[in-house]
Amino acid sequence: MTYLTWSNDLAVGNTFIDGDHQKLIDMVNRLHEVMQEGKGKDVLGKVLNNLITYTREHFRREEDLMLRIGYAGRAAHLHEHEKLLQQVVDLQDKFESGAATLSIQVLHFLRDWLVNHIGKSDKALAEATRNTP
Ligand SMILES: [Fe+2]
């Protein structure tokens, strides 16, 4: 069963942002899948690492776009990205050191963050992009 399904509700109407988000959703689903399959720490660690790496790349692309259009909401948006990255890197450290396991709560957190951030912040950015000549 797919954990998080892409739908038009999640579309922000910007081709590259929507494409990135679909890939992020695929990667969250992949993490869910390997957790459900009871894969070992090595596999989980790799999948988590891929997700974090791609998230960084995606955030950078959005941040470049914000700079390009002189986006007024840039500082607040960047803050959301940085806070999330801090949280997941912290989680990764705890996971790698054995101080924490990856739980379904972690996935719920990622899913909720993604859905909220896309629905509010990324939609606002895409809207601003359309309104910038
Ligand atoms: Fe964003």
Backbone and ligand atoms as CSV (ligand in chain L), in Angstrom:
chain,resi,resn,atom,element,x,y,z
A,1,MET,N,N,0.834,-1.198,0.000
A,1,MET,CA,C,0.000,0.000,0.000
A,1,MET,C,C,0.876,1.259,0.000
A,2,THR,N,N,0.513,2.178,-0.866
A,2,THR,CA,C,1.307,3.412,-0.934
A,2,THR,C,C,1.008,4.286,0.275
A,3,TYR,N,N,2.054,4.770,0.870
A,3,TYR,CA,C,1.897,5.549,2.103
A,3,TYR,C,C,1.342,6.943,1.825
A,4,LEU,N,N,1.941,7.612,0.862
A,4,LEU,CA,C,1.529,8.984,0.558
A,4,LEU,C,C,1.335,9.100,-0.949
A,5,THR,N,N,0.128,9.461,-1.346
A,5,THR,CA,C,-0.189,9.500,-2.775
A,5,THR,C,C,-0.210,10.931,-3.283
A,6,TRP,N,N,0.440,11.122,-4.410
A,6,TRP,CA,C,0.416,12.422,-5.059
A,6,TRP,C,C,-1.009,12.701,-5.557
A,7,SER,N,N,-1.474,13.905,-5.365
A,7,SER,CA,C,-2.773,14.274,-5.937
A,7,SER,C,C,-2.703,15.717,-6.401
A,8,ASN,N,N,-3.712,16.119,-7.142
A,8,ASN,CA,C,-3.736,17.493,-7.651
A,8,ASN,C,C,-3.783,18.534,-6.532
A,9,ASP,N,N,-4.281,18.132,-5.365
A,9,ASP,CA,C,-4.296,19.053,-4.209
A,9,ASP,C,C,-2.882,19.508,-3.871
A,10,LEU,N,N,-1.907,18.649,-4.191
A,10,LEU,CA,C,-0.518,18.965,-3.851
A,10,LEU,C,C,0.189,19.751,-4.954
A,11,ALA,N,N,-0.457,19.867,-6.102
A,11,ALA,CA,C,0.184,20.577,-7.212
A,11,ALA,C,C,0.226,22.080,-6.936
A,12,VAL,N,N,1.388,22.678,-7.171
A,12,VAL,CA,C,1.498,24.129,-6.985
A,12,VAL,C,C,1.443,24.845,-8.339
A,13,GLY,N,N,1.479,24.077,-9.417
A,13,GLY,CA,C,1.358,24.675,-10.748
A,13,GLY,C,C,2.670,25.171,-11.326
A,14,ASN,N,N,3.770,24.699,-10.773
A,14,ASN,CA,C,5.093,25.038,-11.312
A,14,ASN,C,C,5.772,23.708,-11.660
A,15,THR,N,N,6.174,23.579,-12.913
A,15,THR,CA,C,6.631,22.272,-13.395
A,15,THR,C,C,7.792,21.692,-12.583
A,16,PHE,N,N,8.831,22.510,-12.347
A,16,PHE,CA,C,9.996,21.933,-11.658
A,16,PHE,C,C,9.697,21.655,-10.186
A,17,ILE,N,N,8.950,22.540,-9.538
A,17,ILE,CA,C,8.622,22.312,-8.116
A,17,ILE,C,C,7.722,21.075,-7.979
A,18,ASP,N,N,6.729,20.961,-8.839
A,18,ASP,CA,C,5.841,19.801,-8.759
A,18,ASP,C,C,6.595,18.499,-9.049
A,19,GLY,N,N,7.498,18.549,-10.003
A,19,GLY,CA,C,8.299,17.363,-10.310
A,19,GLY,C,C,9.155,16.949,-9.127
A,20,ASP,N,N,9.792,17.937,-8.505
A,20,ASP,CA,C,10.619,17.663,-7.314
A,20,ASP,C,C,9.758,17.067,-6.190
A,21,HIS,N,N,8.599,17.645,-5.985
A,21,HIS,CA,C,7.734,17.174,-4.892
A,21,HIS,C,C,7.270,15.737,-5.129
A,22,GLN,N,N,7.009,15.411,-6.393
A,22,GLN,CA,C,6.603,14.033,-6.685
A,22,GLN,C,C,7.735,13.067,-6.367
A,23,LYS,N,N,8.940,13.503,-6.678
A,23,LYS,CA,C,10.090,12.643,-6.376
A,23,LYS,C,C,10.272,12.515,-4.855
A,24,LEU,N,N,10.086,13.620,-4.126
A,24,LEU,CA,C,10.197,13.565,-2.662
A,24,LEU,C,C,9.164,12.601,-2.076
A,25,ILE,N,N,7.961,12.664,-2.614
A,25,ILE,CA,C,6.902,11.761,-2.151
A,25,ILE,C,C,7.277,10.307,-2.443
A,26,ASP,N,N,7.825,10.073,-3.636
A,26,ASP,CA,C,8.311,8.719,-3.960
A,26,ASP,C,C,9.334,8.248,-2.931
A,27,MET,N,N,10.203,9.168,-2.512
A,27,MET,CA,C,11.273,8.784,-1.596
A,27,MET,C,C,10.746,8.533,-0.178
A,28,VAL,N,N,9.748,9.300,0.229
A,28,VAL,CA,C,9.099,9.039,1.522
A,28,VAL,C,C,8.411,7.673,1.458
A,29,ASN,N,N,7.777,7.382,0.332
A,29,ASN,CA,C,7.133,6.073,0.158
A,29,ASN,C,C,8.148,4.937,0.176
A,30,ARG,N,N,9.289,5.193,-0.396
A,30,ARG,CA,C,10.363,4.183,-0.402
A,30,ARG,C,C,10.823,3.895,1.030
A,31,LEU,N,N,10.954,4.969,1.811
A,31,LEU,CA,C,11.351,4.799,3.215
A,31,LEU,C,C,10.298,3.982,3.957
A,32,HIS,N,N,9.049,4.295,3.716
A,32,HIS,CA,C,7.957,3.539,4.333
A,32,HIS,C,C,8.034,2.065,3.956
A,33,GLU,N,N,8.272,1.835,2.664
A,33,GLU,CA,C,8.337,0.472,2.141
A,33,GLU,C,C,9.440,-0.350,2.823
A,34,VAL,N,N,10.626,0.231,2.911
A,34,VAL,CA,C,11.730,-0.548,3.511
A,34,VAL,C,C,11.514,-0.743,5.013
A,35,MET,N,N,10.821,0.205,5.642
A,35,MET,CA,C,10.482,0.013,7.057
A,35,MET,C,C,9.480,-1.123,7.217
A,36,GLN,N,N,8.455,-1.130,6.361
A,36,GLN,CA,C,7.423,-2.177,6.412
A,36,GLN,C,C,8.018,-3.552,6.149
A,37,GLU,N,N,8.998,-3.573,5.252
A,37,GLU,CA,C,9.628,-4.845,4.909
A,37,GLU,C,C,10.610,-5.318,5.979
A,38,GLY,N,N,10.807,-4.463,6.980
A,38,GLY,CA,C,11.711,-4.822,8.065
A,38,GLY,C,C,13.163,-4.904,7.633
A,39,LYS,N,N,13.536,-4.054,6.674
A,39,LYS,CA,C,14.936,-4.036,6.195
A,39,LYS,C,C,15.862,-3.562,7.319
A,40,GLY,N,N,17.111,-3.945,7.187
A,40,GLY,CA,C,18.089,-3.639,8.221
A,40,GLY,C,C,18.531,-2.185,8.214
A,41,LYS,N,N,19.335,-1.880,9.201
A,41,LYS,CA,C,19.790,-0.514,9.410
A,41,LYS,C,C,20.526,0.060,8.201
A,42,ASP,N,N,21.318,-0.787,7.531
A,42,ASP,CA,C,22.089,-0.329,6.363
A,42,ASP,C,C,21.169,0.222,5.286
A,43,VAL,N,N,20.141,-0.561,4.974
A,43,VAL,CA,C,19.206,-0.167,3.912
A,43,VAL,C,C,18.437,1.083,4.342
A,44,LEU,N,N,17.916,1.061,5.556
A,44,LEU,CA,C,17.163,2.220,6.058
A,44,LEU,C,C,18.034,3.474,6.031
A,45,GLY,N,N,19.273,3.317,6.465
A,45,GLY,CA,C,20.198,4.452,6.516
A,45,GLY,C,C,20.447,5.034,5.137
A,46,LYS,N,N,20.583,4.150,4.150
A,46,LYS,CA,C,20.827,4.610,2.777
A,46,LYS,C,C,19.617,5.361,2.227
A,47,VAL,N,N,18.447,4.785,2.441
A,47,VAL,CA,C,17.225,5.401,1.929
A,47,VAL,C,C,17.007,6.758,2.606
A,48,LEU,N,N,17.243,6.818,3.910
A,48,LEU,CA,C,17.107,8.083,4.640
A,48,LEU,C,C,18.103,9.105,4.116
A,49,ASN,N,N,19.318,8.643,3.875
A,49,ASN,CA,C,20.355,9.539,3.373
A,49,ASN,C,C,20.009,10.082,1.980
A,50,ASN,N,N,19.497,9.213,1.119
A,50,ASN,CA,C,19.066,9.671,-0.211
A,50,ASN,C,C,17.973,10.729,-0.096
A,51,LEU,N,N,17.058,10.506,0.808
A,51,LEU,CA,C,15.944,11.448,1.003
A,51,LEU,C,C,16.471,12.806,1.470
A,52,ILE,N,N,17.416,12.787,2.394
A,52,ILE,CA,C,17.963,14.043,2.908
A,52,ILE,C,C,18.762,14.775,1.812
A,53,THR,N,N,19.556,14.011,1.058
A,53,THR,CA,C,20.343,14.612,-0.016
A,53,THR,C,C,19.429,15.269,-1.051
A,54,TYR,N,N,18.390,14.555,-1.430
A,54,TYR,CA,C,17.480,15.110,-2.437
A,54,TYR,C,C,16.729,16.316,-1.892
A,55,THR,N,N,16.376,16.259,-0.614
A,55,THR,CA,C,15.677,17.391,0.018
A,55,THR,C,C,16.546,18.644,-0.029
A,56,ARG,N,N,17.833,18.472,0.287
A,56,ARG,CA,C,18.759,19.618,0.214
A,56,ARG,C,C,18.799,20.203,-1.198
A,57,GLU,N,N,18.914,19.331,-2.197
A,57,GLU,CA,C,18.986,19.789,-3.585
A,57,GLU,C,C,17.705,20.526,-3.980
A,58,HIS,N,N,16.599,19.950,-3.564
A,58,HIS,CA,C,15.303,20.559,-3.886
A,58,HIS,C,C,15.160,21.929,-3.220
A,59,PHE,N,N,15.529,22.009,-1.946
A,59,PHE,CA,C,15.445,23.287,-1.234
A,59,PHE,C,C,16.327,24.329,-1.937
A,60,ARG,N,N,17.498,23.900,-2.361
A,60,ARG,CA,C,18.409,24.831,-3.038
A,60,ARG,C,C,17.767,25.359,-4.327
A,61,ARG,N,N,17.119,24.479,-5.040
A,61,ARG,CA,C,16.459,24.927,-6.283
A,61,ARG,C,C,15.358,25.942,-5.978
A,62,GLU,N,N,14.585,25.681,-4.943
A,62,GLU,CA,C,13.535,26.646,-4.584
A,62,GLU,C,C,14.156,27.963,-4.129
A,63,GLU,N,N,15.244,27.849,-3.379
A,63,GLU,CA,C,15.882,29.058,-2.857
A,63,GLU,C,C,16.508,29.903,-3.978
A,64,ASP,N,N,17.052,29.237,-4.994
A,64,ASP,CA,C,17.570,29.943,-6.175
A,64,ASP,C,C,16.445,30.700,-6.880
A,65,LEU,N,N,15.320,30.029,-6.991
A,65,LEU,CA,C,14.154,30.652,-7.628
A,65,LEU,C,C,13.715,31.891,-6.840
A,66,MET,N,N,13.701,31.788,-5.507
A,66,MET,CA,C,13.298,32.925,-4.665
A,66,MET,C,C,14.217,34.123,-4.884
A,67,LEU,N,N,15.512,33.820,-4.976
A,67,LEU,CA,C,16.489,34.898,-5.219
A,67,LEU,C,C,16.231,35.545,-6.568
A,68,ARG,N,N,16.014,34.700,-7.574
A,68,ARG,CA,C,15.827,35.171,-8.935
A,68,ARG,C,C,14.645,36.121,-9.075
A,69,ILE,N,N,13.561,35.810,-8.347
A,69,ILE,CA,C,12.368,36.652,-8.494
A,69,ILE,C,C,12.277,37.704,-7.393
A,70,GLY,N,N,13.286,37.772,-6.517
A,70,GLY,CA,C,13.255,38.748,-5.425
A,70,GLY,C,C,12.054,38.527,-4.524
A,71,TYR,N,N,11.856,37.276,-4.155
A,71,TYR,CA,C,10.664,36.871,-3.405
A,71,TYR,C,C,10.634,37.481,-1.993
A,72,ALA,N,N,9.531,38.157,-1.680
A,72,ALA,CA,C,9.408,38.849,-0.385
A,72,ALA,C,C,9.336,37.876,0.794
A,73,GLY,N,N,8.813,36.678,0.540
A,73,GLY,CA,C,8.674,35.714,1.640
A,73,GLY,C,C,9.886,34.812,1.811
A,74,ARG,N,N,11.006,35.216,1.211
A,74,ARG,CA,C,12.184,34.345,1.164
A,74,ARG,C,C,12.710,33.969,2.554
A,75,ALA,N,N,12.881,34.945,3.435
A,75,ALA,CA,C,13.482,34.670,4.750
A,75,ALA,C,C,12.641,33.656,5.536
A,76,ALA,N,N,11.344,33.845,5.533
A,76,ALA,CA,C,10.463,32.941,6.286
A,76,ALA,C,C,10.491,31.538,5.668
A,77,HIS,N,N,10.526,31.494,4.352
A,77,HIS,CA,C,10.534,30.204,3.655
A,77,HIS,C,C,11.855,29.458,3.928
A,78,LEU,N,N,12.950,30.204,3.856
A,78,LEU,CA,C,14.257,29.620,4.151
A,78,LEU,C,C,14.308,29.059,5.568
A,79,HIS,N,N,13.700,29.795,6.474
A,79,HIS,CA,C,13.673,29.368,7.873
A,79,HIS,C,C,12.960,28.018,8.014
A,80,GLU,N,N,11.875,27.848,7.280
A,80,GLU,CA,C,11.149,26.560,7.316
A,80,GLU,C,C,12.035,25.435,6.796
A,81,HIS,N,N,12.745,25.707,5.697
A,81,HIS,CA,C,13.648,24.688,5.132
A,81,HIS,C,C,14.757,24.325,6.118
A,82,GLU,N,N,15.368,25.369,6.705
A,82,GLU,CA,C,16.495,25.117,7.615
A,82,GLU,C,C,16.067,24.342,8.846
A,83,LYS,N,N,14.910,24.706,9.362
A,83,LYS,CA,C,14.402,24.036,10.563
A,83,LYS,C,C,14.145,22.544,10.281
A,84,LEU,N,N,13.541,22.280,9.141
A,84,LEU,CA,C,13.258,20.878,8.787
A,84,LEU,C,C,14.564,20.093,8.627
A,85,LEU,N,N,15.529,20.703,7.918
A,85,LEU,CA,C,16.801,20.013,7.694
A,85,LEU,C,C,17.504,19.710,9.015
A,86,GLN,N,N,17.460,20.677,9.924
A,86,GLN,CA,C,18.054,20.470,11.245
A,86,GLN,C,C,17.408,19.275,11.945
A,87,GLN,N,N,16.094,19.216,11.859
A,87,GLN,CA,C,15.365,18.128,12.513
A,87,GLN,C,C,15.706,16.767,11.908
A,88,VAL,N,N,15.785,16.709,10.573
A,88,VAL,CA,C,16.058,15.400,9.965
A,88,VAL,C,C,17.518,14.987,10.131
A,89,VAL,N,N,18.425,15.953,10.121
A,89,VAL,CA,C,19.837,15.614,10.316
A,89,VAL,C,C,20.051,15.135,11.762
A,90,ASP,N,N,19.359,15.777,12.682
A,90,ASP,CA,C,19.397,15.370,14.082
A,90,ASP,C,C,18.870,13.928,14.219
A,91,LEU,N,N,17.800,13.676,13.524
A,91,LEU,CA,C,17.203,12.337,13.532
A,91,LEU,C,C,18.165,11.310,12.932
A,92,GLN,N,N,18.801,11.708,11.843
A,92,GLN,CA,C,19.762,10.822,11.175
A,92,GLN,C,C,20.928,10.484,12.113
A,93,ASP,N,N,21.432,11.507,12.807
A,93,ASP,CA,C,22.524,11.287,13.771
A,93,ASP,C,C,22.102,10.274,14.826
A,94,LYS,N,N,20.907,10.470,15.369
A,94,LYS,CA,C,20.411,9.570,16.426
A,94,LYS,C,C,20.219,8.158,15.874
A,95,PHE,N,N,19.750,8.090,14.639
A,95,PHE,CA,C,19.542,6.784,14.013
A,95,PHE,C,C,20.881,6.078,13.803
A,96,GLU,N,N,21.840,6.819,13.247
A,96,GLU,CA,C,23.156,6.229,12.956
A,96,GLU,C,C,23.881,5.799,14.225
A,97,SER,N,N,23.710,6.560,15.301
A,97,SER,CA,C,24.411,6.225,16.548
A,97,SER,C,C,23.668,5.161,17.350
A,98,GLY,N,N,22.485,4.815,16.887
A,98,GLY,CA,C,21.711,3.792,17.594
A,98,GLY,C,C,20.873,4.345,18.733
A,99,ALA,N,N,20.854,5.668,18.869
A,99,ALA,CA,C,20.088,6.287,19.955
A,99,ALA,C,C,18.593,6.357,19.642
A,100,ALA,N,N,18.242,6.173,18.364
A,100,ALA,CA,C,16.824,6.205,17.994
A,100,ALA,C,C,16.576,5.284,16.812
A,101,THR,N,N,15.361,4.827,16.704
A,101,THR,CA,C,14.985,4.019,15.548
A,101,THR,C,C,14.060,4.850,14.659
A,102,LEU,N,N,13.873,4.375,13.446
A,102,LEU,CA,C,12.920,5.056,12.569
A,102,LEU,C,C,11.546,4.466,12.831
A,103,SER,N,N,10.649,5.307,13.275
A,103,SER,CA,C,9.316,4.834,13.619
A,103,SER,C,C,8.303,5.378,12.622
A,104,ILE,N,N,7.101,4.861,12.710
A,104,ILE,CA,C,6.037,5.357,11.852
A,104,ILE,C,C,5.752,6.839,12.173
A,105,GLN,N,N,6.014,7.230,13.431
A,105,GLN,CA,C,5.821,8.638,13.814
A,105,GLN,C,C,6.743,9.558,13.016
A,106,VAL,N,N,7.946,9.062,12.746
A,106,VAL,CA,C,8.889,9.844,11.950
A,106,VAL,C,C,8.317,10.062,10.545
A,107,LEU,N,N,7.758,8.996,9.986
A,107,LEU,CA,C,7.155,9.109,8.655
A,107,LEU,C,C,5.957,10.051,8.667
A,108,HIS,N,N,5.128,9.930,9.709
A,108,HIS,CA,C,3.975,10.841,9.824
A,108,HIS,C,C,4.452,12.287,9.879
A,109,PHE,N,N,5.534,12.502,10.633
A,109,PHE,CA,C,6.086,13.853,10.747
A,109,PHE,C,C,6.522,14.369,9.379
A,110,LEU,N,N,7.250,13.538,8.623
A,110,LEU,CA,C,7.717,13.945,7.292
A,110,LEU,C,C,6.535,14.224,6.359
A,111,ARG,N,N,5.576,13.325,6.400
A,111,ARG,CA,C,4.388,13.481,5.545
A,111,ARG,C,C,3.655,14.785,5.889
A,112,ASP,N,N,3.410,15.014,7.188
A,112,ASP,CA,C,2.649,16.200,7.590
A,112,ASP,C,C,3.412,17.473,7.241
A,113,TRP,N,N,4.740,17.425,7.466
A,113,TRP,CA,C,5.543,18.601,7.145
A,113,TRP,C,C,5.429,18.913,5.656
A,114,LEU,N,N,5.601,17.877,4.845
A,114,LEU,CA,C,5.586,18.041,3.386
A,114,LEU,C,C,4.234,18.581,2.906
A,115,VAL,N,N,3.170,17.978,3.369
A,115,VAL,CA,C,1.831,18.387,2.928
A,115,VAL,C,C,1.545,19.834,3.364
A,116,ASN,N,N,1.896,20.181,4.593
A,116,ASN,CA,C,1.659,21.554,5.072
A,116,ASN,C,C,2.520,22.569,4.344
A,117,HIS,N,N,3.792,22.219,4.181
A,117,HIS,CA,C,4.726,23.151,3.542
A,117,HIS,C,C,4.350,23.371,2.072
A,118,ILE,N,N,4.007,22.306,1.377
A,118,ILE,CA,C,3.603,22.425,-0.025
A,118,ILE,C,C,2.324,23.263,-0.115
A,119,GLY,N,N,1.363,22.926,0.748
A,119,GLY,CA,C,0.050,23.579,0.695
A,119,GLY,C,C,0.102,25.065,0.970
A,120,LYS,N,N,1.012,25.475,1.824
A,120,LYS,CA,C,1.072,26.905,2.165
A,120,LYS,C,C,2.258,27.586,1.481
A,121,SER,N,N,3.450,27.252,1.919
A,121,SER,CA,C,4.636,28.011,1.514
A,121,SER,C,C,4.983,27.843,0.040
A,122,ASP,N,N,4.944,26.598,-0.448
A,122,ASP,CA,C,5.335,26.381,-1.844
A,122,ASP,C,C,4.262,26.873,-2.814
A,123,LYS,N,N,2.999,26.783,-2.403
A,123,LYS,CA,C,1.939,27.333,-3.255
A,123,LYS,C,C,2.083,28.846,-3.364
A,124,ALA,N,N,2.424,29.482,-2.256
A,124,ALA,CA,C,2.614,30.946,-2.261
A,124,ALA,C,C,3.797,31.324,-3.157
A,125,LEU,N,N,4.863,30.533,-3.089
A,125,LEU,CA,C,6.035,30.796,-3.933
A,125,LEU,C,C,5.685,30.636,-5.411
A,126,ALA,N,N,4.969,29.578,-5.746
A,126,ALA,CA,C,4.597,29.345,-7.144
A,126,ALA,C,C,3.696,30.467,-7.652
A,127,GLU,N,N,2.821,30.918,-6.796
A,127,GLU,CA,C,1.916,32.022,-7.138
A,127,GLU,C,C,2.738,33.292,-7.432
A,128,ALA,N,N,3.697,33.578,-6.567
A,128,ALA,CA,C,4.551,34.762,-6.734
A,128,ALA,C,C,5.352,34.651,-8.043
A,129,THR,N,N,5.787,33.436,-8.351
A,129,THR,CA,C,6.543,33.212,-9.583
A,129,THR,C,C,5.703,33.568,-10.817
A,130,ARG,N,N,4.439,33.183,-10.749
A,130,ARG,CA,C,3.541,33.487,-11.880
A,130,ARG,C,C,3.289,34.990,-11.996
A,131,ASN,N,N,3.326,35.675,-10.852
A,131,ASN,CA,C,3.028,37.114,-10.877
A,131,ASN,C,C,4.247,37.991,-11.076
A,132,THR,N,N,5.412,37.341,-11.237
A,132,THR,CA,C,6.634,38.114,-11.459
A,132,THR,C,C,6.930,38.148,-12.959
A,133,PRO,N,N,7.035,39.329,-13.523
A,133,PRO,CA,C,7.264,39.415,-14.970
A,133,PRO,C,C,8.645,38.862,-15.371
L,1,LIG,FE,FE,9.736,24.991,0.039
